[in-house]
Amino acid sequence: MAQKGVQLDRETFSCSICLDLLKDPVTTPCGHSYCMNCIKSYWDGEDEKKIHSCPQCRQTFTPRPKTGLQAAPADLCYAGPEDVACDVCTGRKLKALKSCLVCLVSYCETHLQPHYDVAQLKKHKLVDPSKKLQENICSCHDEVMKIFCRTDQQCICYLCLMDKHKGHDTVSAAAERTERQRELEVSRQNIQQRIQDREKDVKELQREVEAINRSADKAVEDSEKIFTQLIRLMEKRSSDVKQQVRSQQETEVSRVKELQEKLEQEITELKRKDAEMKKLSHTEDHTQFLHNYPSLSALSESTSSINIRPLRYFEDVTAAVSELRDKLQDVLRDKWTNVSLTVTEVDVLLSQPEPKTRAGFLQYSRELTLDPNTANTRLLLSEGNRKVTLMSQQQSYSSHPDRFTGWEQVLSRESLTGRCYWEVEWRGRGVDVAVAYKNISRAGSSDECGFGYNNKSWSLDCDNNSYNFWYNNVSTPVSGPQSSRVGVYLDHSAGILSFYSVSETMTLLHRVQTTFTQPLYAGLWLYYSVGATAEFYKLK
């Protein structure tokens, strides 16, 4: 078939002037092709008439055509190593413009023209130039492969259909292409959607980077201001202590020197009296002795005796400042842990999907303890401050501003940011498993103090018969399997708070989607019966 196509082209692409295959072909405005030299010579002979015509159709041109006969630049027409060459051109081949899947031949622009002009050739399938036309030929039968075998997933010719592919599920290659094209379009749509999603994620990550930089810069700036204020406050207090000590030093030294001067004056007076008495004691005249004695024997009142204190003086100031330093160090050590933990757990990634299994949740597990300074006086803490029990009698806790005075509640010592998971095991009639901001009110029994009764806390009320979720004093009934253990998952940056019933499996009870503006603290509220307990379950 390929040979027939080539033979047809040789007849069609011959120059009608020299009757040979076209050399340096050019096309006249009427669409006929000739060798460059042949048509030039032909028109040179017509120059005297000043009318030029096509040797085939006799169409005339005035003036003599030039543009149509100018050859294109060599680098645009001739085929290079990477180009598909025209199979018809002789000598130096031109670039192919199209390949014919019927002729299995590649054509340059000139040799392609018959496929646009000849009725039989117009039916041929033209494609972009291809060097792989021979791959369309069956290696066994040397026929064009126009059939697709779905059984063997390969293209075959019509002779293969009667041979080793007999009885197989076959369709035309065009039909299979149509179906695969639909699948391809679906795949492309999926890819394009993924590209859009990923581009959106990239932009989101860029915004995240910008937000991280802004937040970090602000945190550094604010921290520097705060520490500068602290340093200035410490310097002010140091200056105050120094000034007070120096002032007191001046007062005390002045007082002591004044007393010292009085003593020195008394010593001088006593020495003078002693000298006079000594002189009198050596007087031999008895009458003179007796006459002067009364005036010398009378002593002036002595300065009161001085009790020297142990050399402490301002040591108490040093002790007081040392005690202040120790307390500040304790506070900084305790609070610095929270600061460092907060910095370490800054969530700078896009929100991760919520885990699907308990093992997935456990990778975010947090070991929590209860803060005794927040515990209501009817709550007894035990098991290393992981367990709380509701008692009938008040416990002997010291007064503390963080303590819940009205509701039987307690908060965790640890703050919660980033992604966290913990479980609460409870016994008794019921318990509220909650999270709250640190600035939740503590004093009294108002709604501002109760977990779930305000906008600073979220609470799941668990009892033996039902669940209810509370936020801002609004109750939402929750359905789910009853369990003595509740799992809590927090994704702080994503604003996700989820409660799970935990047994052999995990069942989602309630999920909250919001925006958390502060670190959270885990909370427990026991209010039903004396002896009820709740414990932060020790996760393996």
Solvent accessible surface area in square Angstrom, and as a share of the most:
residue,aa,sasa,rsa
1,M,128,0.57
2,A,36,0.28
3,Q,156,0.69
4,K,157,0.66
5,G,10,0.10
6,V,69,0.39
7,Q,100,0.44
8,L,77,0.39
9,D,2,0.01
10,R,117,0.43
11,E,118,0.53
12,T,53,0.31
13,F,5,0.02
14,S,42,0.27
15,C,0,0.00
16,S,50,0.33
17,I,62,0.32
18,C,56,0.33
19,L,145,0.72
20,D,70,0.36
21,L,19,0.10
22,L,9,0.05
23,K,110,0.47
24,D,91,0.47
25,P,24,0.15
26,V,9,0.05
27,T,46,0.27
28,T,4,0.02
29,P,85,0.53
30,C,35,0.21
31,G,28,0.27
32,H,59,0.26
33,S,20,0.13
34,Y,0,0.00
35,C,6,0.04
36,M,29,0.13
37,N,114,0.59
38,C,24,0.14
39,I,0,0.00
40,K,88,0.37
41,S,74,0.48
42,Y,65,0.25
43,W,0,0.00
44,D,79,0.41
45,G,60,0.58
46,E,22,0.10
47,D,63,0.33
48,E,165,0.74
49,K,144,0.61
50,K,156,0.66
51,I,90,0.46
52,H,11,0.05
53,S,14,0.09
54,C,0,0.00
55,P,24,0.15
56,Q,91,0.40
57,C,60,0.36
58,R,154,0.56
59,Q,89,0.40
60,T,82,0.47
61,F,18,0.07
62,T,109,0.63
63,P,113,0.71
64,R,55,0.20
65,P,18,0.11
66,K,146,0.62
67,T,116,0.68
68,G,36,0.35
69,L,10,0.05
70,Q,129,0.57
71,A,77,0.59
72,A,50,0.39
73,P,81,0.51
74,A,48,0.38
75,D,110,0.57
76,L,115,0.57
77,C,33,0.20
78,Y,54,0.21
79,A,30,0.23
80,G,29,0.28
81,P,129,0.81
82,E,155,0.69
83,D,51,0.26
84,V,26,0.15
85,A,34,0.27
86,C,0,0.00
87,D,80,0.41
88,V,19,0.11
89,C,9,0.05
90,T,72,0.42
91,G,73,0.70
92,R,164,0.60
93,K,78,0.33
94,L,31,0.15
95,K,67,0.29
96,A,11,0.09
97,L,86,0.43
98,K,56,0.24
99,S,0,0.00
100,C,0,0.00
101,L,51,0.26
102,V,45,0.26
103,C,6,0.04
104,L,8,0.04
105,V,4,0.02
106,S,2,0.02
107,Y,0,0.00
108,C,2,0.01
109,E,127,0.57
110,T,20,0.11
111,H,4,0.02
112,L,0,0.00
113,Q,57,0.25
114,P,13,0.08
115,H,3,0.02
116,Y,106,0.40
117,D,84,0.44
118,V,54,0.31
119,A,69,0.54
120,Q,127,0.57
121,L,5,0.02
122,K,121,0.51
123,K,176,0.74
124,H,41,0.18
125,K,121,0.51
126,L,45,0.22
127,V,42,0.24
128,D,104,0.54
129,P,50,0.31
130,S,34,0.22
131,K,130,0.55
132,K,133,0.56
133,L,13,0.06
134,Q,120,0.53
135,E,114,0.51
136,N,48,0.25
137,I,30,0.15
138,C,7,0.04
139,S,115,0.74
140,C,86,0.51
141,H,54,0.24
142,D,112,0.58
143,E,48,0.22
144,V,20,0.11
145,M,48,0.21
146,K,122,0.52
147,I,29,0.15
148,F,20,0.09
149,C,0,0.00
150,R,76,0.28
151,T,80,0.46
152,D,63,0.33
153,Q,101,0.45
154,Q,82,0.37
155,C,60,0.36
156,I,2,0.01
157,C,0,0.00
158,Y,109,0.42
159,L,57,0.29
160,C,4,0.03
161,L,62,0.31
162,M,127,0.57
163,D,83,0.43
164,K,129,0.54
165,H,5,0.02
166,K,150,0.64
167,G,80,0.77
168,H,57,0.25
169,D,80,0.41
170,T,35,0.21
171,V,38,0.22
172,S,55,0.36
173,A,31,0.24
174,A,73,0.57
175,A,46,0.36
176,E,10,0.05
177,R,154,0.56
178,T,72,0.42
179,E,62,0.28
180,R,95,0.35
181,Q,58,0.26
182,R,145,0.53
183,E,92,0.41
184,L,93,0.46
185,E,63,0.28
186,V,83,0.48
187,S,51,0.33
188,R,117,0.43
189,Q,113,0.50
190,N,85,0.44
191,I,96,0.49
192,Q,73,0.32
193,Q,96,0.43
194,R,158,0.58
195,I,86,0.44
196,Q,106,0.47
197,D,52,0.27
198,R,128,0.47
199,E,95,0.43
200,K,137,0.58
201,D,43,0.23
202,V,96,0.55
203,K,128,0.54
204,E,62,0.28
205,L,76,0.38
206,Q,96,0.42
207,R,124,0.45
208,E,41,0.19
209,V,71,0.41
210,E,75,0.34
211,A,41,0.32
212,I,57,0.29
213,N,80,0.41
214,R,153,0.56
215,S,71,0.46
216,A,48,0.37
217,D,96,0.50
218,K,128,0.54
219,A,54,0.42
220,V,86,0.50
221,E,90,0.40
222,D,48,0.25
223,S,44,0.28
224,E,106,0.48
225,K,113,0.48
226,I,98,0.50
227,F,91,0.38
228,T,51,0.30
229,Q,114,0.51
230,L,79,0.39
231,I,99,0.50
232,R,161,0.59
233,L,83,0.41
234,M,91,0.40
235,E,104,0.47
236,K,110,0.47
237,R,124,0.45
238,S,71,0.45
239,S,58,0.37
240,D,36,0.19
241,V,53,0.30
242,K,132,0.56
243,Q,125,0.56
244,Q,121,0.54
245,V,36,0.20
246,R,137,0.50
247,S,61,0.39
248,Q,85,0.38
249,Q,67,0.30
250,E,129,0.58
251,T,78,0.45
252,E,50,0.22
253,V,66,0.38
254,S,66,0.43
255,R,127,0.46
256,V,76,0.44
257,K,117,0.49
258,E,99,0.44
259,L,50,0.25
260,Q,92,0.41
261,E,101,0.45
262,K,105,0.45
263,L,56,0.28
264,E,91,0.41
265,Q,127,0.56
266,E,35,0.16
267,I,89,0.45
268,T,92,0.54
269,E,63,0.28
270,L,80,0.40
271,K,138,0.59
272,R,112,0.41
273,K,27,0.12
274,D,93,0.48
275,A,60,0.46
276,E,61,0.27
277,M,69,0.31
278,K,131,0.55
279,K,158,0.67
280,L,13,0.07
281,S,74,0.48
282,H,131,0.58
283,T,49,0.28
284,E,158,0.71
285,D,78,0.41
286,H,149,0.66
287,T,105,0.61
288,Q,81,0.36
289,F,67,0.28
290,L,125,0.62
291,H,136,0.61
292,N,47,0.24
293,Y,109,0.42
294,P,83,0.52
295,S,80,0.52
296,L,24,0.12
297,S,43,0.28
298,A,68,0.52
299,L,114,0.57
300,S,81,0.52
301,E,169,0.76
302,S,73,0.47
303,T,42,0.24
304,S,91,0.58
305,S,105,0.68
306,I,74,0.38
307,N,139,0.71
308,I,136,0.69
309,R,144,0.52
310,P,105,0.66
311,L,134,0.67
312,R,128,0.47
313,Y,118,0.45
314,F,65,0.27
315,E,80,0.36
316,D,80,0.42
317,V,52,0.30
318,T,88,0.51
319,A,61,0.47
320,A,58,0.45
321,V,68,0.39
322,S,34,0.22
323,E,98,0.44
324,L,88,0.44
325,R,128,0.47
326,D,63,0.32
327,K,118,0.50
328,L,64,0.32
329,Q,94,0.42
330,D,63,0.33
331,V,81,0.47
332,L,99,0.49
333,R,145,0.53
334,D,90,0.47
335,K,97,0.41
336,W,136,0.48
337,T,84,0.49
338,N,41,0.21
339,V,69,0.39
340,S,44,0.28
341,L,51,0.26
342,T,51,0.30
343,V,103,0.59
344,T,107,0.62
345,E,42,0.19
346,V,91,0.53
347,D,33,0.17
348,V,57,0.33
349,L,100,0.50
350,L,52,0.26
351,S,67,0.43
352,Q,75,0.34
353,P,111,0.70
354,E,24,0.11
355,P,18,0.11
356,K,179,0.76
357,T,82,0.47
358,R,77,0.28
359,A,78,0.60
360,G,15,0.15
361,F,2,0.01
362,L,44,0.22
363,Q,128,0.57
364,Y,52,0.20
365,S,45,0.29
366,R,41,0.15
367,E,97,0.43
368,L,3,0.02
369,T,38,0.22
370,L,0,0.00
371,D,21,0.11
372,P,38,0.24
373,N,58,0.30
374,T,6,0.04
375,A,0,0.00
376,N,6,0.03
377,T,39,0.23
378,R,64,0.23
379,L,0,0.00
380,L,71,0.35
381,L,24,0.12
382,S,44,0.28
383,E,99,0.45
384,G,66,0.63
385,N,46,0.23
386,R,42,0.15
387,K,56,0.24
388,V,0,0.00
389,T,24,0.14
390,L,4,0.02
391,M,60,0.27
392,S,78,0.50
393,Q,137,0.61
394,Q,121,0.54
395,Q,42,0.18
396,S,120,0.77
397,Y,62,0.24
398,S,84,0.54
399,S,117,0.76
400,H,61,0.27
401,P,120,0.75
402,D,42,0.22
403,R,16,0.06
404,F,0,0.00
405,T,87,0.51
406,G,26,0.25
407,W,57,0.20
408,E,27,0.12
409,Q,0,0.00
410,V,0,0.00
411,L,3,0.02
412,S,2,0.02
413,R,126,0.46
414,E,37,0.17
415,S,7,0.05
416,L,0,0.00
417,T,16,0.09
418,G,7,0.07
419,R,50,0.18
420,C,1,0.01
421,Y,0,0.00
422,W,4,0.01
423,E,1,0.00
424,V,0,0.00
425,E,28,0.13
426,W,11,0.04
427,R,129,0.47
428,G,39,0.38
429,R,135,0.49
430,G,1,0.01
431,V,1,0.00
432,D,5,0.02
433,V,1,0.00
434,A,1,0.01
435,V,0,0.00
436,A,0,0.00
437,Y,14,0.05
438,K,91,0.38
439,N,78,0.40
440,I,4,0.02
441,S,51,0.33
442,R,25,0.09
443,A,80,0.62
444,G,32,0.31
445,S,70,0.45
446,S,58,0.37
447,D,64,0.33
448,E,94,0.42
449,C,1,0.00
450,G,0,0.00
451,F,0,0.00
452,G,0,0.00
453,Y,56,0.21
454,N,4,0.02
455,N,85,0.44
456,K,63,0.27
457,S,0,0.00
458,W,8,0.03
459,S,0,0.00
460,L,0,0.00
461,D,21,0.11
462,C,0,0.00
463,D,29,0.15
464,N,89,0.46
465,N,133,0.68
466,S,44,0.29
467,Y,2,0.01
468,N,41,0.21
469,F,12,0.05
470,W,57,0.20
471,Y,72,0.27
472,N,76,0.39
473,N,77,0.40
474,V,96,0.55
475,S,47,0.31
476,T,56,0.33
477,P,111,0.70
478,V,16,0.09
479,S,101,0.65
480,G,32,0.31
481,P,69,0.43
482,Q,85,0.38
483,S,18,0.12
484,S,45,0.29
485,R,52,0.19
486,V,0,0.00
487,G,0,0.00
488,V,1,0.01
489,Y,2,0.01
490,L,0,0.00
491,D,1,0.01
492,H,27,0.12
493,S,67,0.44
494,A,20,0.15
495,G,1,0.01
496,I,28,0.14
497,L,0,0.00
498,S,0,0.00
499,F,0,0.00
500,Y,17,0.06
501,S,2,0.02
502,V,4,0.02
503,S,80,0.51
504,E,174,0.78
505,T,96,0.56
506,M,41,0.18
507,T,50,0.29
508,L,69,0.34
509,L,14,0.07
510,H,43,0.19
511,R,106,0.39
512,V,18,0.10
513,Q,123,0.55
514,T,47,0.28
515,T,106,0.62
516,F,15,0.06
517,T,106,0.62
518,Q,58,0.26
519,P,54,0.34
520,L,0,0.00
521,Y,24,0.09
522,A,1,0.00
523,G,1,0.01
524,L,0,0.00
525,W,10,0.04
526,L,0,0.00
527,Y,68,0.26
528,Y,72,0.27
529,S,35,0.23
530,V,91,0.52
531,G,45,0.43
532,A,1,0.01
533,T,22,0.13
534,A,1,0.00
535,E,40,0.18
536,F,7,0.03
537,Y,70,0.27
538,K,119,0.50
539,L,15,0.07
540,K,216,0.92
